[in-house]
Amino acid sequence: MSPVGQKLQENAKKNRRSLHQELESNLVLFNEQIPTEEISRLAEISQRNPDQMLIHLVLLGLQVYREKEELGEKGSE
């Protein structure tokens, strides 16, 4: 089992829930923080599926974050 799966299973036991209930709970919390309407709008504009758009945005965000970190390191030298 993956580390994420193990963590979910541990949390399910700790919270006295089934693995399904634990996963559902985590997804609800995740979905509350994701602007799904905005992602759907951007997906439509860029002719992507919403799930593809979400992955694209995450990868883009990581790229921007890394670049910002690199600039910060260069600025402190």
Backbone as a ProteinNet text record, in pm:
[ID]
protein_1_A
[PRIMARY]
MSPVGQKLQENAKKNRRSLHQELESNLVLFNEQIPTEEISRLAEISQRNPDQMLIHLVLLGLQVYREKEELGEKGSE
[TERTIARY]
84.7	0	89.2	44.9	121.2	123.1	218.3	221.7	92.1	32.9	-93.5	-204.1	-207.2	-307.4	-292.1	-167.6	-141.7	-188.2	-160.9	-202.9	-355	-422	-568.8	-622.2	-560.5	-604.9	-583.4	-468.4	-441.6	-543.7	-569.8	-666.9	-806.9	-842.3	-974.4	-989	-886.1	-890.8	-900	-817.9	-815.3	-951.2	-1015.7	-1144.9	-1264.7	-1235.3	-1340.5	-1434.2	-1373.8	-1449.8	-1396.6	-1478	-1429.1	-1331.8	-1254.1	-1160.5	-1235.9	-1350.4	-1434.8	-1479.9	-1526.1	-1571.4	-1456.6	-1338.1	-1221.5	-1183.4	-1182.8	-1150.4	-1253.5	-1380.1	-1487.4	-1469.8	-1436.7	-1416.3	-1301.8	-1192.6	-1077.5	-1111	-1186.9	-1224.9	-1315.8	-1406.8	-1495.8	-1413.6	-1317.4	-1231.8	-1150.2	-1100.3	-1021.9	-1108.6	-1227	-1315.3	-1363.8	-1374.3	-1418.4	-1316.8	-1190.5	-1085.7	-1046.2	-1106.9	-1075.1	-1185.9	-1150.8	-1251.6	-1295.2	-1384.2	-1421.5	-1484.7	-1561.6	-1622.8	-1516	-1416.5	-1307.4	-1226.2	-1199.4	-1125.4	-1204.1	-1333.7	-1417.3	-1417.1	-1422.9	-1420.3	-1287.5	-1177.9	-1046.5	-1029.7	-1084.1	-1075.8	-1147.8	-1264	-1341	-1265.6	-1210	-1135.6	-1015.4	-946.4	-823.8	-850.1	-976.7	-1018.6	-956.3	-960.3	-914.8	-1032.8	-1019.2	-1114.2	-1081.2	-1179	-1148.6	-1036.6	-1031.4	-924.2	-788.1	-782.8	-657.9	-617.3	-716.8	-689.4	-634	-690.1	-642.9	-497.4	-464.4	-326.7	-235.2	-279.1	-201.2	-173.7	-276	-259.6	-166.2	-174.9	-85.5	59	82.2	217.9	270.7	184.7	222.8	256.1	175.3	199.5	332.4	363.1	490.7	608.2	592.9	698.1	722.4	615	626.7	687.7	646.8	699.2	849.3	890.8	1033.9	1114.7	1061.6	1131.5	1143.1	1038	1039.9	1143.3	1149.6	1248	1390.1	1412.7	1544.7	1583.8	1490	1517.9	1550.5	1479.8	1505.1	1643	1685.3	1819.1	1926.6	1906.3	2004.2	2013	1899.2	1896.6	1966.3	1976.3	2039.2	2187.9	2239.2	2383.7	2467.1
-117.9	0	124.2	226.1	350.5	421.4	512.5	589.9	667.5	720.6	794.2	698.9	580.9	480.5	437.2	419.6	381.6	490.5	615.7	728.5	735.4	715.9	715	603.7	486.1	372.6	398.7	456.4	491.6	593	696.3	798.4	740.2	648.8	584.7	508.8	433.9	359.8	455.8	560.9	659	727.4	757.8	827.2	733	602	498.7	509.3	519.9	525.4	418.6	385.2	294.8	372.4	301.3	365.7	452	402.1	477.5	609.3	604.3	725.5	824.8	773.9	860.3	929.2	854.3	911.3	1015.8	985	1079.9	1208.5	1195.7	1311.5	1398	1335	1409.3	1477.9	1412.9	1473	1592.7	1584.6	1697.1	1817.3	1796.9	1906.9	1963.6	1875.7	1918.7	2000.9	1952.1	2019.2	2154.7	2171.9	2301	2411	2373.2	2472.6	2493.1	2417.7	2427.9	2506.9	2613	2692.8	2620	2522.3	2436.7	2513.8	2615.9	2694	2763.3	2819.2	2886.4	2786.4	2670.4	2567.2	2520.7	2503.3	2463.1	2569.6	2694.9	2805.8	2808.5	2796.2	2794.4	2672.5	2559.8	2437.7	2456.4	2516.4	2539.6	2632.7	2739.7	2835.9	2769.2	2683.4	2621.2	2486.1	2450.8	2326.2	2203.3	2204.4	2090.5	2037.5	1916.7	1864.8	1929.9	1944.7	2006.3	1934.6	1801.1	1731.2	1760.3	1772.7	1809.6	1952.3	2039.8	2179.3	2187.5	2110.7	2110.4	2064.6	1958.8	1909.7	2015.2	2076.8	2181.8	2297	2338.4	2449.3	2413.1	2291.5	2247.7	2247.5	2191.5	2188.7	2329.5	2416.1	2555.1	2624.7	2600.3	2658.3	2611	2483	2430.7	2496.2	2516.3	2579.7	2722.8	2796.6	2935.1	2937.2	2845.9	2838.4	2811.2	2713.4	2681	2802.1	2870.3	2988.3	3096.9	3114.1	3213.5	3174.7	3045.7	2997.6	3021.4	2993.4	3013.3	3160.8	3249	3393.3	3436.9	3380.1	3412.2	3368.5	3251.8	3202.8	3288.3	3330.4	3414.2	3551.6	3600.4	3731.7	3734.6	3618.9	3614.2	3583.5	3562.3	3532.3	3656.8
0	0	0	-70.9	-79.6	56.2	75.1	200.3	224.6	117.6	131.7	175.7	115.4	152.7	297.5	341.6	480.2	575.9	539.3	624.4	633.5	519	520.1	608.7	597.5	677.9	827.1	862.5	1002.1	1054.4	973.8	1014.9	1027.1	939	945.3	1076.9	1113.7	1241.3	1358.7	1354.7	1463.6	1478.6	1365.8	1367.8	1370.7	1379.2	1383	1263.8	1146.2	1021.8	927.6	829	725.5	636.4	560.7	469.6	368.8	324.9	231.6	294.2	418	486.4	505.9	536.7	556.5	426.2	318.4	188.2	148.3	169.9	139.4	218.8	345.1	432.1	380.5	341	288.5	157.5	71.7	-55.2	-35.9	60.9	88.6	132.5	221.3	267	151.7	65.9	-49.7	-144.4	-175.1	-270.2	-221.2	-89.2	-34.6	-62.3	-81.2	-98.9	-244.8	-334.8	-477.4	-547.5	-618.6	-690.6	-819.1	-804.3	-917.2	-1032.8	-1003	-1111.2	-1195.1	-1128.9	-1199.4	-1281.7	-1224.8	-1297.1	-1419.3	-1404.2	-1517.4	-1626.7	-1587	-1683.6	-1759	-1685.1	-1748.9	-1839.2	-1796.1	-1877	-2009.5	-2003.3	-2125.4	-2221	-2167	-2248.3	-2314.8	-2241.3	-2293.5	-2359.8	-2372.3	-2436.4	-2369.3	-2237.2	-2156.8	-2076.3	-2026.8	-1928.6	-1794.7	-1704.4	-1574.3	-1498.5	-1504.3	-1433.1	-1494.9	-1627.1	-1693.8	-1656.4	-1645.8	-1610	-1468.9	-1378.3	-1239.7	-1233.8	-1305.5	-1308.9	-1370.5	-1479.6	-1544.5	-1447.4	-1374.2	-1279.9	-1164.8	-1116.5	-1008.5	-1057.2	-1176.5	-1230.9	-1257.1	-1307.5	-1331.3	-1199	-1099.2	-967	-908.2	-925.2	-876.5	-948.7	-1077.8	-1156	-1107.9	-1087.9	-1040.1	-900.6	-815.3	-678.9	-679.8	-762.8	-772.1	-820.6	-922.6	-975.2	-868.8	-791.8	-684.2	-578.6	-546	-449.1	-500.4	-628.7	-686.5	-684.3	-713.9	-709.5	-567.7	-471.3	-331.4	-287.2	-335.5	-301.4	-365.1	-488.8	-557.5	-493.5	-444.6	-380.6	-246.7	-181.4	-49.1	-56.9	-178.3	-193.5	-187.4
[MASK]
+++++++++++++++++++++++++++++++++++++++++++++++++++++++++++++++++++++++++++++

